[in-house]
Amino acid sequence: MAQLQSRVARLVVPVSERDHTYGPADAPVTLVEYGDYQCPYCGQAYGILKTIQSRFGRRLRFAYRHFPLAEIHPLAVGAAEAAEAAAAQGRFWEMHDLLYENQPVLGESDLMRYAHQLELDVARFVNELARHTYEGRVREDFMSGVRSGVNGTPTFFINGIRHDGPWDVDTLTEALMVAAQLHA
Amino acid sequence: MHEGSAREAHRGILQAGTAGPAFTLNTTPDQTVSLEDFRGQNVILAFYPADWSPVCGDQVVLYNELLREFRRLNGALLGISVDGVWCHSAFAAARHLHFPLLADFEPKGAVAKLYGAYRTKDGVAERALFVLDGEGVIRWSYLSPIGVNPGADGILEALETITKTPRAA
């Protein structure tokens, strides 16, 4: 009896208008990351993804979804909400980059400093963080990840299929190339 | 491999439709948890090889974030490994876990064996999941490759199925 089941995990919520994406919608490859701003591995992945993005250029669409593990990373939810608050002012990716580039410092006053740095409407930003305006949105991302078999961070999906191998530059590049060829 | 161990290897984990074998295990030095305490509630049994190992860490940390969803589906989560109560306490404190970890410690792995989820050659529990309904009947089980975090999608689907068809068994 073959009991050991190896399931192919698929993205149950496809990338849509709702997502924060970088790169053209008709790119042959879409890479989705479920990440946590306080997770050191996601911090490592951040640099790797920058390399990958510059390598692939317009052949790649990158989407980022929140997967904060709040109990072990108490600042992760606040950081994710800050990214959403910046997104509401059209500056998601700028905030995303600042959060990863300043990963150890994600306290409330730090988030406010980043909002200043990006010249956001800081009063609105602070108010939305205080009211947890984007809590539901962050949780939606989290639950869509859970339903898709995200089991830790970072988890990647390439054209809708979970990438289970290592995610160094070379491995990811190869996986993305294979997906691009399959798409062509 | 002689016949006995071949049979053992083929028996595998308990499957849906089987009554979950009863057990009582320590969760702290002076507290025990019994399966029958949960009659009327769905139970998620998450067997895992060891506290502290990285995959288990991710797995329990993930489940810890989903207690709300499990509760909403009338599900109680119990983690089970062969680690002792002191090890479990330290691990639970370090990871801020809000669900009980049960020590299948003495006799070692006895409960894991009842569920067909013991790895004799390694002396640890398999990475195996069971979802039991309020009557204590296994409604879903899943044996994951030992190094792979099985995630939580299967558990949520199983709990939802029970909620939709409460007395299918």
Interface residues (C-beta under 8 A of the other chain):
Chain A: M1 Q3 L4 Q5 S6 A9 L69 A70 E71 I72 F142 M143 V146 R147 S148 G149 V150 N151 G152 D164
Chain B: H10 G12 I13 D58 Q59 V61 L62 N64 E65 L66 E69 R95 H96 L97 H98 Y142 L143 S144 P145 V148 N149 P150 G151 A152 D153 L156
